[in-house]
Amino acid sequence: MSRAFAFSAVAAIAMIASVSCGARSELDDLRGSEIGDAGDAGPDASVPCIPGTFALKKAEPSVMFVLDASGSMADAFSPDGSTRWQVLTKSLGSVLPSVDSSMEIGGLIFPTGHSNRTCAVPASADLAPATGNVSALIDRMQGTDPLGGTPTADAISTAATQLLGIRAASTARAIVLATDGGPNCNAELDKTTCTCADPAQTQCGSDAELCLDDARTVQRISDNASAGLPTYVIGIHDPGDTQNDSVLDAMADAGGRARSGSPHYYPATSETDLDDALVSIRDQLGSCTYLTSSVPSASGTITVTVGGFTIPYDSTGKNGWRWADESNGEIVFGGFTCGEIASPDAGAIEADVSCSPDDGGTDAGTKSDAGVDAAIVEAGPDGS
């Protein structure tokens, strides 16, 4: 199949070619159509809307893997008797090497200490994000024996402090949380009225740290997402075990990277599930993530092309492109398109942006899954 025909086929699978997104009014009066660079947003700013055609820039992802090594991660998980922790270690060792040189990978394993009741979290990450870190991460995991509680809120805070020092305009930052249970370890909760983190327990005895610490954990994840640091949530559990679904869904929703459909978190009830979840997240953060330096205003449009062929917008992420973080201009190519753009002869990867209907000449249409009004047009391979 020729490259041109391949992209033409991708364009033919969907009619959605232009999407209006996110108000950016302060630069709407600028006009132009030269391929260029609208400039980076500041660390706390949204990407502006500037009409024209812009080359998409490949993202340089920086990802912190926050890994639950609590006592329950020592439970058997696979037919060969491997534990949840061993399977997680094996999966990361299989999935991550392909992005070892293109993704800055960091790691934080929690809790620390040598007690069944430990709730300690390291003051800094075990590994600061850097390329070439995969072997070091796997070595640390292989040297860890799961033990203790699940201080997820504090672990997330430590990881966020590390990542928030990386400039958002040039890096796709994210936390990947892999956990097998509800968070606990909050001594400030009321042990007489709280819900226990272990659903099998109806009372938490004399220890508030056994209480479910869901509200504080969800709030910290939400605060990070508001600061431009999303969180992907992987829930590791046995088939049919849904006792932590509600808190895992809440964390996934708060992190801004929830799956479409149910559950909202990435479920891993087997080694295969875990591999699939990690591959999906890796591809969103790795070679298939690009940054646009101009994002359309609420009434504008964007058309993404590769080698001159229009790529359809697909909110499901299965094919075409979708927003990963619209305010930061992060675009993810999925499925067939993801594989094609990796080819050296794919052609220029560009976005044509307008800041009002007059600029783009498109008609208002239905609402997109990006959560904003969208302009829908029937586009051919040349974007017409």
ZAMARGU-4260 file (C-alpha; in steps of 0.2 Angstrom, whole numbers, plus 5000, padded with zeros to 4 digits):
<rodrens>
0) 5000/5000/5000 | 5007/5017/4995 | 5010/5030/5009 | 4997/5042/5000 | 4984/5029/4998
5) 4987/5023/5016 | 4983/5041/5023 | 4969/5043/5010 | 4961/5027/5018 | 4963/5034/5035
10) 4954/5050/5030 | 4940/5040/5022 | 4935/5031/5039 | 4928/5047/5047 | 4920/5063/5041
15) 4927/5073/5056 | 4941/5084/5050 | 4939/5101/5059 | 4937/5104/5077 | 4934/5120/5086
20) 4941/5121/5103 | 4945/5131/5118 | 4943/5150/5119 | 4959/5159/5116 | 4953/5177/5112
25) 4968/5188/5115 | 4977/5184/5099 | 4962/5182/5088 | 4965/5198/5078 | 4982/5191/5071
30) 4981/5184/5054 | 4993/5174/5043 | 4995/5158/5033 | 5014/5155/5033 | 5020/5139/5041
35) 5028/5144/5057 | 5029/5144/5076 | 5017/5153/5087 | 5029/5152/5101 | 5028/5142/5117
40) 5016/5145/5131 | 5023/5149/5148 | 5023/5136/5161 | 5006/5141/5168 | 4998/5148/5151
45) 4987/5140/5138 | 4993/5139/5120 | 4986/5154/5111 | 4976/5154/5095 | 4985/5161/5080
50) 4977/5157/5063 | 4988/5149/5050 | 4997/5133/5046 | 5009/5126/5059 | 5021/5111/5059
55) 5018/5100/5074 | 5032/5097/5085 | 5036/5079/5092 | 5033/5079/5111 | 5047/5075/5122
60) 5038/5065/5136 | 5043/5065/5154 | 5034/5052/5164 | 5034/5047/5182 | 5029/5029/5186
65) 5022/5029/5203 | 5021/5011/5208 | 5012/5003/5223 | 5023/4991/5232 | 5011/4988/5247
70) 5009/4971/5255 | 4995/4966/5244 | 5006/4967/5229 | 5014/4951/5235 | 4998/4941/5231
75) 4998/4928/5217 | 4992/4935/5201 | 4996/4923/5187 | 4994/4905/5184 | 5013/4902/5186
80) 5012/4909/5204 | 5020/4926/5200 | 5014/4940/5211 | 5006/4956/5206 | 5023/4965/5209
85) 5033/4952/5199 | 5020/4954/5184 | 5021/4973/5185 | 5040/4972/5184 | 5039/4960/5170
90) 5027/4971/5160 | 5036/4987/5162 | 5052/4978/5157 | 5043/4972/5141 | 5034/4988/5136
95) 5046/5002/5141 | 5063/4998/5132 | 5055/5004/5115 | 5054/5022/5122 | 5070/5021/5133
100) 5079/5034/5121 | 5064/5045/5117 | 5055/5046/5134 | 5061/5053/5150 | 5056/5040/5163
105) 5056/5042/5182 | 5051/5031/5195 | 5044/5031/5213 | 5041/5015/5223 | 5030/5017/5238
110) 5029/5014/5253 | 5047/5013/5260 | 5052/5004/5276 | 5053/4987/5282 | 5036/4985/5292
115) 5019/4978/5288 | 5012/4994/5294 | 5024/5006/5286 | 5016/5022/5278 | 5032/5031/5273
120) 5035/5039/5256 | 5052/5044/5250 | 5056/5062/5250 | 5061/5062/5232 | 5058/5050/5217
125) 5069/5034/5217 | 5073/5040/5199 | 5072/5057/5192 | 5065/5057/5174 | 5078/5054/5161
130) 5081/5044/5145 | 5090/5028/5147 | 5082/5024/5164 | 5072/5008/5160 | 5085/4996/5166
135) 5088/5006/5182 | 5069/5006/5185 | 5067/4987/5183 | 5083/4984/5194 | 5075/4994/5208
140) 5058/4985/5206 | 5067/4968/5206 | 5076/4973/5222 | 5059/4978/5231 | 5049/4966/5241
145) 5031/4972/5243 | 5026/4977/5261 | 5016/4990/5270 | 5002/5001/5267 | 4996/5012/5252
150) 5000/5030/5255 | 4995/5035/5237 | 4991/5053/5241 | 5009/5057/5248 | 5017/5047/5234
155) 5008/5057/5221 | 5013/5073/5229 | 5032/5068/5229 | 5031/5063/5211 | 5021/5079/5206
160) 5035/5090/5214 | 5048/5082/5203 | 5038/5084/5187 | 5031/5101/5189 | 5049/5108/5188
165) 5049/5103/5170 | 5042/5116/5158 | 5025/5111/5151 | 5026/5120/5134 | 5040/5108/5128
170) 5037/5092/5137 | 5022/5080/5139 | 5022/5077/5157 | 5012/5064/5166 | 5011/5052/5181
175) 5007/5034/5178 | 5000/5027/5194 | 4999/5008/5195 | 4990/5002/5211 | 4980/4987/5217
180) 4970/4994/5231 | 4961/5009/5239 | 4973/5022/5247 | 4975/5023/5265 | 4989/5030/5278
185) 4980/5046/5283 | 4982/5047/5302 | 4970/5063/5302 | 4955/5053/5297 | 4942/5048/5311
190) 4944/5029/5314 | 4927/5028/5322 | 4917/5034/5307 | 4928/5031/5292 | 4926/5018/5278
195) 4940/5005/5279 | 4952/5004/5264 | 4950/4985/5265 | 4932/4982/5261 | 4932/4966/5271
200) 4934/4976/5287 | 4919/4986/5294 | 4929/4994/5308 | 4947/5000/5307 | 4950/4997/5325
205) 4962/5009/5334 | 4972/5014/5318 | 4965/5029/5307 | 4979/5024/5294 | 4968/5009/5289
210) 4954/5021/5284 | 4951/5024/5265 | 4960/5040/5260 | 4950/5043/5244 | 4945/5061/5246
215) 4963/5067/5249 | 4970/5057/5236 | 4957/5062/5222 | 4960/5080/5227 | 4979/5079/5225
220) 4977/5071/5208 | 4964/5084/5203 | 4976/5098/5209 | 4990/5091/5198 | 4979/5090/5183
225) 4974/5108/5185 | 4992/5112/5186 | 4995/5104/5169 | 5001/5087/5176 | 4988/5073/5172
230) 4988/5055/5179 | 4984/5039/5171 | 4978/5026/5183 | 4981/5007/5181 | 4970/4996/5193
235) 4978/4979/5196 | 4966/4966/5204 | 4959/4949/5202 | 4945/4945/5189 | 4928/4950/5196
240) 4935/4960/5210 | 4927/4977/5209 | 4928/4982/5227 | 4939/4997/5223 | 4931/5002/5206
245) 4923/5018/5213 | 4939/5025/5220 | 4950/5020/5205 | 4937/5028/5193 | 4937/5044/5204
250) 4956/5045/5203 | 4956/5042/5184 | 4943/5055/5182 | 4952/5068/5193 | 4968/5064/5183
255) 4961/5070/5167 | 4966/5054/5157 | 4952/5042/5160 | 4947/5029/5148 | 4932/5030/5137
260) 4918/5018/5143 | 4918/5008/5159 | 4929/5007/5170 | 4937/5024/5168 | 4954/5018/5175
265) 4965/5005/5165 | 4959/4988/5172 | 4973/4975/5173 | 4966/4958/5179 | 4979/4948/5170
270) 4997/4949/5163 | 4990/4952/5146 | 4978/4966/5152 | 4993/4974/5161 | 5003/4974/5145
275) 4989/4981/5135 | 4986/4995/5147 | 5005/5000/5148 | 5006/4999/5129 | 4991/5011/5127
280) 4998/5023/5139 | 5015/5022/5132 | 5009/5026/5114 | 4999/5041/5120 | 5015/5048/5129
285) 5028/5042/5116 | 5030/5042/5098 | 5012/5047/5094 | 5011/5063/5104 | 5014/5080/5096
290) 5013/5098/5101 | 5004/5112/5091 | 5009/5130/5094 | 4992/5136/5090 | 4976/5130/5097
295) 4959/5136/5089 | 4947/5147/5099 | 4930/5142/5104 | 4923/5147/5087 | 4938/5142/5077
300) 4944/5126/5068 | 4959/5114/5067 | 4963/5102/5053 | 4977/5090/5055 | 4986/5084/5040
305) 5001/5071/5037 | 5009/5072/5020 | 4995/5083/5014 | 4981/5071/5019 | 4968/5076/5031
310) 4968/5065/5047 | 4951/5062/5055 | 4947/5068/5073 | 4943/5052/5083 | 4939/5055/5102
315) 4941/5037/5106 | 4959/5036/5101 | 4957/5021/5091 | 4962/5030/5074 | 4965/5047/5068
320) 4970/5060/5081 | 4963/5067/5097 | 4967/5080/5110 | 4977/5073/5125 | 4978/5090/5133
325) 4970/5104/5122 | 4976/5119/5133 | 4994/5113/5131 | 4992/5109/5112 | 4995/5090/5115
330) 4989/5080/5100 | 4989/5060/5100 | 4988/5050/5084 | 4981/5033/5087 | 4980/5015/5079
335) 4984/5014/5061 | 4989/5033/5060 | 5001/5031/5075 | 5010/5017/5065 | 5011/5027/5049
340) 5017/5044/5055 | 5033/5035/5063 | 5039/5031/5045 | 5052/5043/5039 | 5043/5045/5023
345) 5026/5050/5031 | 5028/5068/5026 | 5025/5085/5035 | 5014/5084/5050 | 5004/5100/5051
350) 4989/5109/5059 | 4979/5122/5050 | 4971/5133/5063 | 4958/5146/5062 | 4951/5157/5076
355) 4934/5161/5070 | 4922/5153/5057 | 4926/5167/5045 | 4945/5161/5045 | 4941/5142/5042
360) 4925/5144/5031 | 4917/5129/5040 | 4899/5127/5046 | 4895/5124/5064 | 4891/5106/5068
365) 4890/5094/5082 | 4899/5094/5099 | 4915/5085/5100 | 4921/5073/5114 | 4934/5086/5118
370) 4920/5095/5127 | 4918/5110/5116 | 4908/5115/5101 | 4915/5107/5085 | 4914/5111/5067
375) 4911/5096/5056 | 4914/5095/5038 | 4915/5081/5025 | 4934/5082/5020 | 4943/5073/5006
380) 4961/5068/5006 | 4966/5086/5002 | 4956/5093/5016 | 4944/5101/5004
</rodrens>
